[in-house]
Amino acid sequence: MPDIRRCERIRWPRPVIEHSGDTAIKIWANERRGEKRICLWLEDAEYLVILAERKGYILLWTAYAVEQEHSKKKLRKEYAAAINS
């Protein structure tokens, strides 16, 4: 069964990336499974874009709605740790 919320936002990754300088988008880097990832979180719209850093370029890895409160809490904690380090 398709994720309707994800389908509704299929065109969102590009504008989020293009407007990454906007203060509404929280940006931080982390490591997941031994690879560097860049997270762009539009918290007010409950939307997360994940980019993968490669040699010489950046790849869109995934993007999805963040609706569960425990997931939002985890992202807030991850963001705070990244900006305070």
VMD Tcl script that draws the C-alpha trace (Angstrom):
set ca {
  {0.00 0.00 0.00}
  {1.49 3.40 -0.93}
  {2.30 5.95 1.74}
  {-0.18 8.67 0.80}
  {1.52 11.35 2.94}
  {4.83 10.61 1.20}
  {3.18 10.72 -2.21}
  {1.58 14.09 -1.42}
  {5.06 15.51 -0.83}
  {6.87 13.90 -3.75}
  {7.90 17.29 -5.12}
  {9.17 18.71 -1.81}
  {12.83 17.57 -1.71}
  {14.05 20.00 -4.36}
  {12.52 23.16 -2.79}
  {13.78 22.09 0.65}
  {17.30 21.66 -0.73}
  {17.15 24.88 -2.75}
  {15.96 26.87 0.29}
  {18.31 25.22 2.77}
  {19.54 28.67 3.84}
  {16.11 29.45 5.27}
  {16.06 29.57 9.08}
  {12.99 27.31 9.12}
  {15.12 24.40 7.88}
  {17.34 22.72 10.46}
  {20.51 21.33 8.90}
  {23.11 19.04 10.41}
  {25.51 16.30 9.40}
  {25.82 12.92 11.03}
  {27.07 9.44 10.36}
  {24.71 6.59 9.64}
  {25.96 3.10 8.93}
  {29.47 4.42 8.46}
  {28.46 6.98 5.84}
  {28.18 10.74 6.16}
  {24.62 12.03 5.84}
  {23.25 15.56 5.73}
  {19.83 16.07 7.31}
  {17.50 18.91 6.30}
  {14.46 19.04 8.55}
  {11.52 21.31 7.90}
  {10.09 20.73 11.35}
  {6.98 22.88 10.97}
  {5.91 20.86 7.93}
  {7.05 17.56 9.52}
  {9.36 16.75 6.60}
  {12.90 15.40 6.50}
  {15.32 15.21 3.55}
  {18.44 13.06 3.86}
  {21.41 13.62 1.56}
  {24.41 11.30 1.20}
  {27.83 12.86 0.78}
  {29.95 11.20 -1.88}
  {33.34 12.02 -3.33}
  {32.74 15.13 -5.41}
  {28.94 15.29 -5.17}
  {25.90 15.02 -2.90}
  {23.15 12.48 -3.54}
  {19.50 12.67 -2.53}
  {19.17 9.63 -0.30}
  {15.56 9.79 0.92}
  {12.82 12.13 2.06}
  {9.77 11.46 4.18}
  {7.18 12.86 6.57}
  {8.09 12.79 10.26}
  {4.79 12.44 12.08}
  {5.50 10.29 15.10}
  {6.33 12.24 18.25}
  {9.13 9.85 19.24}
  {10.77 10.40 15.83}
  {10.52 14.18 16.20}
  {12.03 13.94 19.68}
  {14.92 11.83 18.32}
  {15.58 14.35 15.53}
  {15.49 17.29 17.96}
  {18.02 15.51 20.17}
  {20.23 14.65 17.18}
  {20.11 18.25 15.90}
  {20.94 19.70 19.33}
  {23.91 17.35 19.70}
  {25.20 18.24 16.24}
  {25.04 22.00 16.70}
  {26.53 21.84 20.20}
  {29.56 19.80 19.14}
}
mol new
graphics top color blue
foreach p $ca { graphics top sphere $p radius 0.5 }
foreach p [lrange $ca 0 end-1] q [lrange $ca 1 end] { graphics top cylinder $p $q radius 0.2 }
display resetview
